[in-house]
Amino acid sequence: MPEKLALSADQYAGSGSIVELPGYEDDYADMVEPAYILFEDGRGEFAFGCVTGAFAGGATRGSDRAAIVFDGIGDDEMDAVCGSGLAEVQADGSLRGKIRVHCGDEIRFIARRWLTSSTPC
């Protein structure tokens, strides 16, 4: 059983842009909208390609890094899907993870935090 961690919220809370989906065409991630993953208060959501979802989960330890594990539901090309996932925080601050669709694909992703600006538009 993975060891539970007391991670601070700022270690993984917030939004990130999914910048890569290894094994998929480069333009697939942003096909419908800009690809993203969001973690907040033990819940989150994601969107990439024709896939959207919402999930709940918590902090744990991956191989040797802080990680978030989650279970979720969503849509893949308008079909209801459910599954699970794991995202590990990398040394450079990015997230590397995978989303497993029950009886379906295992989709690997790399995400980076969105940079925020306090400058009004």
N, C-alpha and C positions, 0 to 999 in steps of 0.2 A: 504494500500500500504506500502511495507517495506520502512523503512527510509534508504536513501542513506548515505554511509559513505565515508569519505576521508581517506581510509586506505593507509598506505605506502606500496610500492611495495614489500618490504621484509617481510611483514606480511603473504603474501600468494604466492608470485612468486616463481617459481622453480619447481623442480620435487620431486615426492614422490613415494615411493613404496606402492602399495596397499597390505597391510599385512593381511587383512581379508575381506571376503565376507560372512557376516552372512547368514545362510540358504543354503550355497553351500558347497560341499565337499572341504576339505582342499587343495587338489591338483588342483582344478579347476582354480583358479586365474592364475597360471603360466603354464597352459596347452600348450600354443603356444609360449609364450615369457614371460619374467619376467613382472608381472603386474605393471602398473604405471599410474600416473596421473600427468599432467604438466600444470601449469598456467603461462602465460607470456603475458604481455601487453594486457590484456582483452580477450585473446584467450587461447586455450589449446588443449590438446589431451589426450586420455586415451586408455589403452589396458588391457584386462583381459580375461581369458578363450578364447572363440572364438569371442569376441566382441572387436571392435576398433571404435574409433570415434574422431571427432574434434568438438570444440565448441567455442562459443563466449559468453561473459557475463561480469558481473561486480560485484563490492563490494556492499554489503547490510548488513542488520542486521538480523540474524536468531532469535531464541527465546531470547537469551540474549548474543549472541556471534557474533563476526565478521564472515561474511559469504560471499560466492561467489555464485551467481545464474547464470545459463547458459542454453542455448539452443544449440542443436547440431544435427549432422548427423553422420552416421556411418554404420557399417556392423555387423550383428549377424549371424554367420555361413554362410557368403557370401550373406545374404539377406540385402538389404538396409533398414535402420531404421532411425527414427528421434525421438527426445525426448527432455527432459529438465533435469536439475539437480540442486542440492544444496549441498554445502560443507561448514560445520561450523568448524572454528578453535577452538580447544579444549584448555583447560588450559595447558595441557602437550605438546602443539604444534602440536599434530596430527590433522588430518582432519577426520571428520565423515560426511558422506553424503549419497546421494542416486541419482541414475540415473534412470529416468522414461522413458521407451520406449513407444512411442505413440501406444496405443492399444496393449500393451504388458506388460512386467515385470517391477517391481520396484526393482532395485538392490541396496541394501545398501552396503556401503564400509567403511573401515577404512584405512587411509593411513598415513604414516610417512615420513618425509623428508629424502631424501637420504643424507647420510653423505658424504661430499666431502673431498678430501685430496689434499694438495698442494705438496705432495711427488710424484715425477715421478716414474712410474712403471719400 
